[in-house]
Amino acid sequence: MNRPATALLAALDAVIAVAIGVGIPLIPLTILWAAQFGLAVDWLAFWRASGDLWLLGHGVDLLLTIDPALALRLGVAGAELPFEVGIAPLGLALVTVLLGLRSGRRLGQTPYPLTGAAVGVLVVALLALLVSLSARDVAALPSVAQSILFPAGVWAIGLALGYASAPRRAASLELAQGSRPRQAIARLVDRVDAGDRALVALALRAGTIAAAGVVGFAALAMAVVLVLNFSSIVGLYESLQAGILGGVTLTLGQLALLPNIVLWTAAWFVGPGFALGTGTSVSPLGTQLGLVPSLPVFGALPESAPVFAFVGLLVPIGIAFATAALLRPVYLDRVRGSSPRGRLVRLGATAAGGGLVGAGILALLTVWAGGAAGPGRLADVGADPGAVLLWAFVEFTLALLLGLLGGASWRPGSSDRTTNGARPPADTL
């Protein structure tokens, strides 16, 4: 595939991704416009709402202005003044990442992956700018600068993941042309001891696996909680009296928030918990709720912390310990031949590095999952990234340290057994 064909393919993938992302809220809103409002309302209002939702889902802040009479009826402090909404429904961003991953896998097999990446990112940035300009209204003003940068950045993340997982079927001419910088970087890396480089990679792997394990467990736990509180959620649906179309639209909106709720649940297991407004807290150490947004999914929230809720703090510790125990054979291979003092230093550095990586991942996801959801007390929704970083770092580091110290020192199925089938003695630090 030549360079123009690669650029065309990348541009087409970007256009399809933006169309799908904007279409997810636009299709149900258009059906609502036709069935509920009888085509009597200006359809452009629904287009602007869809564009705003898509931009918001990629982290773009919206400046909202509510009619003074409506603000008075709502009774929310600060609603009469313009306010920012910054909480991103990450379901829409997840769609973009997945589509970017698919595009990256395809472009990664071409001789011109950098051209494809550059064209794709530029097309997404241009289309996001057009969506932002067409969706601007006195009632809702998306940030133009963020509209250019954030959706394109999310698309770039998907492309990078796709490139990393793509099988190499064609030699990259662009990477070959940039061989000198790569060789310079390789020479700098080669100056670092091979064992230390391997331990850095091990710390990155351990932290990533631990963070992914916590998020995965949080998703499973959230699913169980939603099933157990199904009757409360249905009751809130009925109290809203949204009708069939309104219920479908509301459900789609909650599905867009599902990744946010999963990450809030992960913050609950880590320890700091999350807030649904200023002065509220949902954590294993206690739950304090006031008035919360009227979303049916919040019917699953406990009015108070369960008696043994603090046991949830063992989840990240257990996941990190199991990760370190499974990776200990690799660690022992890398430190074999080191002095006792060198092993001790490498042990602490590997555990701390893995803890920092895992905690950093959770903190970054927490930043993306929270933000202002409205005026007044709703300006504080989500988990505190700093608290998540601190709690997760301590939990992961200690658990990784214990796992590397006391985990398995042999590989299942390996030949490192004695003739009678017994395991050999574990290597000592």
PAKOL-886539 format. One line per field, with one value per residue (C-alpha): residue number from 1; residue in three letters; x, y, z. Coordinates in pm, 1 decimal. Example, Ala and Ser with C-alpha at 12.3 -4.5 7.8 and 13.67 -1.06 7.14 Angstrom:
// PAKOL-886539
num = 1,2;
residu = ALA,SER;
px = 1230.0,1367.0;
py = -450.0,-106.0;
pz = 780.0,714.0;
This chain:
// PAKOL-886539
num = 1,2,3,4,5,6,7,8,9,10,11,12,13,14,15,16,17,18,19,20,21,22,23,24,25,26,27,28,29,30,31,32,33,34,35,36,37,38,39,40,41,42,43,44,45,46,47,48,49,50,51,52,53,54,55,56,57,58,59,60,61,62,63,64,65,66,67,68,69,70,71,72,73,74,75,76,77,78,79,80,81,82,83,84,85,86,87,88,89,90,91,92,93,94,95,96,97,98,99,100,101,102,103,104,105,106,107,108,109,110,111,112,113,114,115,116,117,118,119,120,121,122,123,124,125,126,127,128,129,130,131,132,133,134,135,136,137,138,139,140,141,142,143,144,145,146,147,148,149,150,151,152,153,154,155,156,157,158,159,160,161,162,163,164,165,166,167,168,169,170,171,172,173,174,175,176,177,178,179,180,181,182,183,184,185,186,187,188,189,190,191,192,193,194,195,196,197,198,199,200,201,202,203,204,205,206,207,208,209,210,211,212,213,214,215,216,217,218,219,220,221,222,223,224,225,226,227,228,229,230,231,232,233,234,235,236,237,238,239,240,241,242,243,244,245,246,247,248,249,250,251,252,253,254,255,256,257,258,259,260,261,262,263,264,265,266,267,268,269,270,271,272,273,274,275,276,277,278,279,280,281,282,283,284,285,286,287,288,289,290,291,292,293,294,295,296,297,298,299,300,301,302,303,304,305,306,307,308,309,310,311,312,313,314,315,316,317,318,319,320,321,322,323,324,325,326,327,328,329,330,331,332,333,334,335,336,337,338,339,340,341,342,343,344,345,346,347,348,349,350,351,352,353,354,355,356,357,358,359,360,361,362,363,364,365,366,367,368,369,370,371,372,373,374,375,376,377,378,379,380,381,382,383,384,385,386,387,388,389,390,391,392,393,394,395,396,397,398,399,400,401,402,403,404,405,406,407,408,409,410,411,412,413,414,415,416,417,418,419,420,421,422,423,424,425,426,427,428,429;
residu = MET,ASN,ARG,PRO,ALA,THR,ALA,LEU,LEU,ALA,ALA,LEU,ASP,ALA,VAL,ILE,ALA,VAL,ALA,ILE,GLY,VAL,GLY,ILE,PRO,LEU,ILE,PRO,LEU,THR,ILE,LEU,TRP,ALA,ALA,GLN,PHE,GLY,LEU,ALA,VAL,ASP,TRP,LEU,ALA,PHE,TRP,ARG,ALA,SER,GLY,ASP,LEU,TRP,LEU,LEU,GLY,HIS,GLY,VAL,ASP,LEU,LEU,LEU,THR,ILE,ASP,PRO,ALA,LEU,ALA,LEU,ARG,LEU,GLY,VAL,ALA,GLY,ALA,GLU,LEU,PRO,PHE,GLU,VAL,GLY,ILE,ALA,PRO,LEU,GLY,LEU,ALA,LEU,VAL,THR,VAL,LEU,LEU,GLY,LEU,ARG,SER,GLY,ARG,ARG,LEU,GLY,GLN,THR,PRO,TYR,PRO,LEU,THR,GLY,ALA,ALA,VAL,GLY,VAL,LEU,VAL,VAL,ALA,LEU,LEU,ALA,LEU,LEU,VAL,SER,LEU,SER,ALA,ARG,ASP,VAL,ALA,ALA,LEU,PRO,SER,VAL,ALA,GLN,SER,ILE,LEU,PHE,PRO,ALA,GLY,VAL,TRP,ALA,ILE,GLY,LEU,ALA,LEU,GLY,TYR,ALA,SER,ALA,PRO,ARG,ARG,ALA,ALA,SER,LEU,GLU,LEU,ALA,GLN,GLY,SER,ARG,PRO,ARG,GLN,ALA,ILE,ALA,ARG,LEU,VAL,ASP,ARG,VAL,ASP,ALA,GLY,ASP,ARG,ALA,LEU,VAL,ALA,LEU,ALA,LEU,ARG,ALA,GLY,THR,ILE,ALA,ALA,ALA,GLY,VAL,VAL,GLY,PHE,ALA,ALA,LEU,ALA,MET,ALA,VAL,VAL,LEU,VAL,LEU,ASN,PHE,SER,SER,ILE,VAL,GLY,LEU,TYR,GLU,SER,LEU,GLN,ALA,GLY,ILE,LEU,GLY,GLY,VAL,THR,LEU,THR,LEU,GLY,GLN,LEU,ALA,LEU,LEU,PRO,ASN,ILE,VAL,LEU,TRP,THR,ALA,ALA,TRP,PHE,VAL,GLY,PRO,GLY,PHE,ALA,LEU,GLY,THR,GLY,THR,SER,VAL,SER,PRO,LEU,GLY,THR,GLN,LEU,GLY,LEU,VAL,PRO,SER,LEU,PRO,VAL,PHE,GLY,ALA,LEU,PRO,GLU,SER,ALA,PRO,VAL,PHE,ALA,PHE,VAL,GLY,LEU,LEU,VAL,PRO,ILE,GLY,ILE,ALA,PHE,ALA,THR,ALA,ALA,LEU,LEU,ARG,PRO,VAL,TYR,LEU,ASP,ARG,VAL,ARG,GLY,SER,SER,PRO,ARG,GLY,ARG,LEU,VAL,ARG,LEU,GLY,ALA,THR,ALA,ALA,GLY,GLY,GLY,LEU,VAL,GLY,ALA,GLY,ILE,LEU,ALA,LEU,LEU,THR,VAL,TRP,ALA,GLY,GLY,ALA,ALA,GLY,PRO,GLY,ARG,LEU,ALA,ASP,VAL,GLY,ALA,ASP,PRO,GLY,ALA,VAL,LEU,LEU,TRP,ALA,PHE,VAL,GLU,PHE,THR,LEU,ALA,LEU,LEU,LEU,GLY,LEU,LEU,GLY,GLY,ALA,SER,TRP,ARG,PRO,GLY,SER,SER,ASP,ARG,THR,THR,ASN,GLY,ALA,ARG,PRO,PRO,ALA,ASP,THR,LEU;
px = 0.0,146.8,146.7,-165.9,-368.8,-255.4,-353.2,-693.5,-755.7,-661.0,-888.7,-1179.1,-1135.8,-1136.1,-1452.4,-1632.0,-1524.6,-1655.9,-1979.4,-2040.1,-1955.1,-2188.5,-2452.9,-2481.4,-2666.0,-2805.5,-3010.1,-3220.0,-3258.9,-3380.5,-3633.3,-3742.1,-3775.1,-4000.0,-4211.0,-4235.7,-4229.6,-4396.6,-4121.7,-4241.6,-3913.9,-3606.7,-3397.6,-3076.9,-3129.1,-3093.6,-2789.3,-2627.1,-2707.7,-2553.6,-2240.7,-2207.1,-2244.3,-1982.3,-1737.4,-1812.0,-1743.3,-1391.5,-1317.3,-1424.7,-1569.3,-1910.0,-2012.9,-2387.0,-2629.6,-2977.1,-3281.1,-3326.2,-3685.8,-3582.2,-3288.7,-3527.8,-3758.0,-3465.1,-3363.0,-2994.3,-2749.1,-2547.0,-2774.7,-2868.7,-2508.2,-2313.6,-2137.2,-1903.8,-1974.1,-1657.7,-1745.6,-1688.0,-1921.7,-1632.1,-1844.9,-1821.8,-1443.9,-1417.9,-1590.3,-1333.3,-1043.6,-1174.0,-1224.8,-879.2,-731.6,-892.8,-758.4,-412.6,-392.9,-470.0,-235.8,39.4,68.2,137.4,478.8,362.9,220.5,335.4,160.8,-155.6,-135.1,-76.9,-362.3,-603.0,-533.2,-560.5,-891.7,-1039.1,-920.2,-1075.7,-1406.4,-1420.1,-1365.3,-1653.4,-1876.8,-1782.0,-1853.6,-2185.5,-2295.8,-2222.9,-2522.9,-2586.4,-2705.6,-2402.6,-2056.4,-1792.4,-1428.2,-1286.3,-925.4,-1022.2,-1241.2,-936.2,-702.5,-897.6,-1089.5,-775.0,-576.9,-824.3,-800.9,-420.5,-438.0,-640.5,-397.1,-100.5,-263.6,-344.1,11.2,149.3,-68.2,-50.0,139.7,418.1,352.8,530.5,857.5,798.3,976.4,918.8,1074.0,1365.1,1421.0,1430.7,1684.0,1950.6,1743.1,1638.6,2000.3,2092.9,1815.6,1921.0,2278.1,2154.3,1940.3,2229.5,2429.9,2187.2,2257.7,2052.8,1926.5,1810.7,1630.7,1453.8,1349.4,1207.9,1002.7,895.0,780.9,583.2,420.2,339.8,187.8,-19.8,-151.7,-235.3,-424.3,-610.0,-697.8,-848.3,-1054.4,-1169.7,-1271.7,-1452.3,-1650.4,-1751.3,-1848.9,-2049.6,-2241.0,-2328.2,-2444.4,-2664.6,-2828.5,-2887.8,-3043.7,-3245.6,-3577.6,-3453.9,-3327.9,-3660.2,-3843.5,-3641.9,-3718.1,-4089.9,-4073.7,-3918.0,-4210.0,-3988.7,-4189.6,-4048.8,-3837.1,-3726.4,-3633.7,-3428.6,-3248.2,-3187.5,-3050.8,-2810.9,-2690.0,-2623.9,-2441.2,-2215.0,-2141.6,-2079.9,-1696.2,-1701.3,-1898.1,-1657.4,-1362.4,-1544.5,-1599.5,-1227.2,-1155.9,-1392.4,-1187.9,-861.3,-990.1,-1063.8,-1399.6,-1581.0,-1817.5,-2145.5,-2143.1,-1967.0,-1991.5,-2076.4,-1859.0,-1894.0,-1603.5,-1534.8,-1471.8,-1813.1,-2091.0,-2241.6,-2498.4,-2719.7,-2923.3,-2774.3,-2849.6,-3173.6,-3020.4,-3174.1,-2831.5,-2763.0,-3040.5,-2771.4,-2581.6,-2584.7,-2732.0,-2450.2,-2129.9,-2179.1,-2046.0,-1749.9,-1692.7,-1332.4,-1259.8,-1279.5,-939.6,-789.6,-885.2,-600.7,-358.5,-454.9,-440.3,-97.7,34.3,-86.4,67.4,404.0,392.1,335.6,611.8,863.8,1034.7,1109.0,1239.8,1467.9,1609.5,1699.1,1870.1,2058.6,2426.0,2369.9,2509.4,2271.4,2272.5,2211.0,1919.4,1769.5,1796.8,1649.0,1368.2,1264.6,1301.9,1096.7,817.3,810.2,825.9,538.5,338.3,398.3,298.1,-23.2,-115.8,-39.7,-265.9,-554.7,-499.7,-499.5,-818.5,-970.2,-888.7,-1068.3,-1368.0,-1452.3,-1532.7,-1808.0,-2156.3,-2343.5,-2353.0,-2309.4,-2242.2,-2247.7,-1914.8,-1742.9,-1824.6,-1590.5,-1284.3,-989.2,-694.0,-434.7,-589.5,-620.9,-255.2,-137.1,-355.8,-288.0,87.2,109.1,-112.5,50.9,407.3,366.4,178.0,431.0,714.4,558.5,472.1,826.8,959.4,726.8,579.8,651.6,1012.7,955.1,770.4,476.2,561.8,931.5,1210.1,1336.5,1223.2,1419.0,1409.7,1142.1,913.2,965.1,1006.3,1356.9,1430.7,1324.8,1596.2,1670.2,1719.1;
py = 0.0,337.1,656.9,824.5,504.8,480.5,843.2,787.0,476.8,663.3,956.0,722.3,542.0,876.2,995.6,669.2,690.0,1045.8,958.0,658.0,855.1,1144.8,905.5,713.4,1000.0,1153.3,850.4,810.1,1186.5,1206.9,929.1,1119.6,1436.4,1259.0,1049.2,1262.5,1615.6,1540.3,1715.5,2045.4,2136.1,2253.1,1939.4,2142.2,2154.9,1776.0,1793.0,2044.2,1823.9,1520.9,1713.9,1849.0,1499.7,1356.9,1634.2,1606.1,1232.4,1312.3,1551.9,1882.1,2125.0,2281.2,2625.5,2602.3,2888.6,2808.9,3031.3,3228.2,3110.2,2746.2,2794.8,2934.2,2632.2,2390.7,2543.8,2455.0,2708.3,2872.1,2753.0,3111.1,3182.8,3026.3,2711.1,2451.1,2081.4,1876.4,1519.3,1298.3,1004.3,771.5,525.5,757.2,789.3,410.7,373.7,608.8,419.4,84.9,219.9,378.7,47.2,-123.3,145.2,127.0,-248.1,-201.0,93.2,-76.4,-339.1,-77.9,69.8,417.9,395.8,745.8,901.6,714.2,825.7,1190.3,1200.0,1020.9,1249.6,1562.1,1448.8,1376.2,1716.6,1889.8,1705.5,1771.5,2142.0,2138.7,1960.8,2215.7,2515.2,2372.1,2285.4,2626.3,2794.8,3053.0,2775.0,2547.7,2656.2,2381.9,2482.8,2522.0,2452.1,2136.2,2028.1,2028.8,1854.6,1604.0,1392.0,1376.1,1270.8,992.4,873.8,880.0,655.1,401.9,420.5,365.0,59.5,-71.5,-20.1,-196.3,-504.1,-514.5,-797.6,-655.9,-774.6,-491.9,-319.3,36.6,268.8,565.2,393.0,281.7,640.6,746.0,478.9,726.2,871.2,519.6,407.7,703.0,613.4,247.8,344.3,540.4,247.9,5.4,200.9,79.5,-264.2,-535.4,-670.8,-325.0,-273.6,-603.0,-500.1,-172.1,-371.6,-603.6,-309.1,-168.9,-506.1,-563.4,-217.8,-241.3,-586.5,-479.6,-170.1,-368.6,-632.8,-375.4,-218.1,-561.5,-667.7,-335.0,-397.2,-742.9,-612.8,-328.2,-574.3,-783.7,-475.8,-362.2,-705.6,-718.6,-368.7,-416.3,-343.0,-5.1,91.9,-1.0,200.6,509.8,453.9,444.8,755.5,957.6,872.3,922.6,700.6,440.6,671.0,876.2,558.3,435.3,769.3,768.5,415.1,507.6,802.1,574.6,326.9,613.5,673.5,306.1,327.8,624.1,422.2,129.5,359.0,509.3,155.1,89.8,400.5,257.1,-63.3,130.5,325.0,694.6,622.9,887.2,1181.2,1263.9,1625.8,1850.3,1711.5,1356.3,1047.6,682.0,471.5,152.1,366.7,534.3,662.0,1007.3,1095.7,1397.2,1472.8,1285.1,1319.8,1146.0,868.3,522.5,359.6,550.1,348.7,85.1,315.6,206.6,448.3,356.2,156.0,-220.5,-364.5,-540.4,-285.7,-233.6,-585.7,-431.4,-273.9,-622.7,-639.6,-424.3,-576.6,-931.2,-858.4,-693.8,-977.0,-1242.6,-1048.1,-1027.9,-1393.9,-1497.3,-1267.4,-1368.4,-1633.1,-1363.6,-1137.2,-1409.3,-1470.7,-1102.9,-1066.7,-1396.3,-1327.9,-993.9,-924.7,-941.3,-563.0,-529.1,-771.7,-576.2,-248.4,-403.5,-560.1,-226.7,-42.7,-301.7,-300.4,79.7,115.6,-127.0,47.3,385.9,258.7,96.0,390.5,634.2,446.4,447.1,814.7,915.6,719.1,885.0,1230.5,1141.8,986.2,1280.6,1646.6,1900.5,1766.0,2087.8,2407.5,2439.4,2118.7,1917.0,2072.4,1792.6,1448.8,1151.2,1037.7,1243.4,1154.3,1252.3,1031.1,741.7,783.1,779.6,490.2,275.6,340.8,226.0,-79.5,-188.0,-130.7,-329.0,-609.6,-631.8,-635.5,-923.5,-1108.1,-1083.0,-1200.6,-1492.8,-1589.1,-1898.2,-1935.6,-2200.4,-2205.1,-2444.8,-2713.6,-2632.1,-2885.2,-2724.0,-3020.2,-3286.9,-3646.4,-3739.6,-3459.0,-3225.0,-2855.0,-2718.5,-2480.5,-2123.4,-1875.0,-1641.6,-1271.2;
pz = 0.0,-104.0,100.9,-51.4,-7.6,355.9,418.5,256.1,466.1,785.2,698.0,621.8,954.9,1136.5,960.8,1043.0,1408.1,1450.0,1269.1,1495.7,1809.4,1729.0,1596.3,1924.6,2100.9,1780.1,1665.5,1983.8,2014.5,1654.1,1720.6,2030.7,1820.1,1569.6,1806.4,2119.9,1973.0,1639.6,1439.1,1582.8,1753.1,1563.0,1497.0,1520.5,1897.2,1907.2,1680.0,1913.8,2213.3,2040.7,1946.1,2299.2,2447.9,2213.2,2293.9,2665.8,2646.7,2526.6,2811.5,2653.7,2907.4,2840.5,2964.2,3032.9,3087.1,3219.5,3180.5,3506.6,3549.6,3507.0,3742.0,4004.7,3971.4,4001.6,4332.2,4284.0,4421.3,4145.5,3862.4,3778.3,3675.2,3387.3,3507.9,3361.9,3320.2,3284.7,3374.6,3070.0,2992.9,2918.0,2724.3,2423.6,2462.0,2492.5,2154.8,1999.8,2158.0,2030.2,1679.7,1693.2,1802.1,1503.1,1269.4,1428.5,1375.5,1007.4,957.7,1156.5,882.3,614.4,520.7,630.0,984.6,1084.1,784.7,873.6,1235.9,1145.3,892.9,1124.6,1419.2,1202.9,1052.2,1395.7,1519.9,1217.7,1249.2,1623.3,1553.7,1303.5,1555.9,1820.9,1597.2,1474.4,1829.2,1980.4,2134.3,2402.4,2633.2,2578.9,2468.1,2426.7,2460.3,2109.1,2210.1,2399.0,2107.5,1881.8,2125.3,2334.6,2078.6,1865.0,2171.2,2249.9,1887.8,1915.4,2222.7,2026.1,1734.3,1964.8,2119.9,1773.2,1647.7,1955.2,1894.9,1514.1,1344.5,1126.3,773.1,592.7,661.2,775.1,534.0,765.1,1065.1,848.4,737.3,1102.0,1196.4,1312.6,1598.5,1691.0,1696.6,1918.6,2162.0,2150.3,2239.6,2542.3,2654.4,2608.5,2864.6,3130.8,3273.9,3099.8,3432.0,3542.9,3211.3,3262.6,3613.6,3480.0,3231.0,3512.6,3726.0,3433.1,3374.9,3742.4,3792.3,3476.2,3564.0,3919.9,3802.9,3536.4,3795.1,4031.0,3751.6,3632.0,3982.1,4026.7,3707.0,3827.8,4172.0,4020.7,3800.8,4107.4,4300.3,4010.6,3993.5,4369.5,4367.6,4050.0,4223.1,4354.4,4008.4,3847.1,4111.5,4022.3,3653.1,3731.6,3950.7,3667.0,3430.8,3127.4,2893.4,2657.9,2444.9,2739.9,2925.6,2631.5,2608.2,2983.2,2966.6,2686.9,2891.5,3189.0,2966.1,2858.7,3228.3,3300.0,3269.3,3510.1,3764.1,3725.9,3799.2,4098.3,4225.2,4181.0,4390.4,4654.3,4674.5,4686.8,4987.0,4921.1,4758.7,4559.8,4595.6,4424.9,4530.3,4777.1,5127.7,5019.0,5043.6,4949.0,5077.2,5274.5,5581.4,5573.0,5349.9,5371.5,5106.4,5060.5,4752.8,4455.6,4083.3,3984.9,3781.3,3834.2,3851.2,4172.1,4333.9,4393.9,4629.1,4994.3,5245.6,5481.0,5456.5,5505.4,5832.1,5670.1,5394.1,5503.6,5376.7,5029.3,5097.4,5066.5,4697.9,4556.0,4806.8,4710.0,4336.0,4362.9,4581.1,4336.1,4047.0,4220.3,4320.0,3958.6,3832.4,4101.6,3884.8,3628.7,3903.2,4039.8,3692.7,3663.4,4003.5,3998.4,4056.3,4231.3,4575.5,4874.2,4898.5,4524.7,4545.4,4833.4,4642.2,4327.2,4529.4,4677.4,4346.7,4157.8,4415.6,4439.1,4060.4,4011.2,4282.4,4122.6,3777.4,3903.0,4122.2,3840.2,3600.3,3848.3,3929.6,3561.6,3500.2,3807.5,3669.7,3347.6,3523.9,3748.9,3715.9,3754.5,3684.4,3749.1,3955.9,4329.3,4515.6,4190.7,4096.6,4291.2,4145.2,4129.5,4321.9,4440.5,4209.8,4469.1,4735.4,4490.0,4391.8,4755.2,4873.6,4566.7,4582.7,4943.4,4887.3,4563.0,4683.6,5004.7,4830.6,4546.0,4798.2,4991.1,4670.0,4535.8,4871.4,4928.7,4592.6,4389.9,4281.1,4017.3,3688.9,3652.8,3400.5,3406.2,3444.1,3764.0,3974.9,4143.2,4025.1,4279.6,4158.2,4453.2,4404.1,4442.2,4730.2,4666.6,4584.0,4863.5,4843.5;
